[in-house]
Amino acid sequence: MSGTQGPAHPVTRRTAVAAAGGAGLCLALTACGGSNESGAAGEPAASTATKDPGGATGGGGGKVIARTADIPEGGGKVIGDVVVTQPKAGEFKAFSAKCTHQGCAVKNVSENMINCPCHNSMFDASDGSVHKGPATSPLPSAAIVVEGDSIRLA
């Protein structure tokens, strides 16, 4: 036998890449664990209701995200992770603000179209359906409650 033999089971590039990917996945899943207001991971956060200016707690129990006057007819407004639209006078809709093509945030709403700036996908402001691709899936709807002049997350 020669004095310079390699290991019995050499580590291949494929093995190294798979191990690094597995470690990255573990880190990502750990980071997505989240926490509630008390900081305990994995436990549901306590629900809080936001009071409207009149002092009444809304039935939706969610946070006020806009006033009806803030949402133009035929347009809308991107508010955090949602886009709120008013396709017709007095009709308010909400959708995810994340484009279904590659996850970019939609930018604005004009002429009843929700516009994504990354690849110019356009979605119908009344139902979230794709008007122009490259997106092929509609924007998921988001639950809102309209009470008086307040728009809340449901």
Protein Blocks (a to p, Z undefined) as FASTA:
>chain_A
ZZbdcdfbdcdfklmmmmmmmmmmmmmmmmmnopafkopghiacdddddddfkopacfkl
pacfbdfklpcghiacdehjbccddfbghiacdddfbdfklopacfbdcehiacdfklop
acdfklopafbdfbfbdcdddddddehjbccdZZ
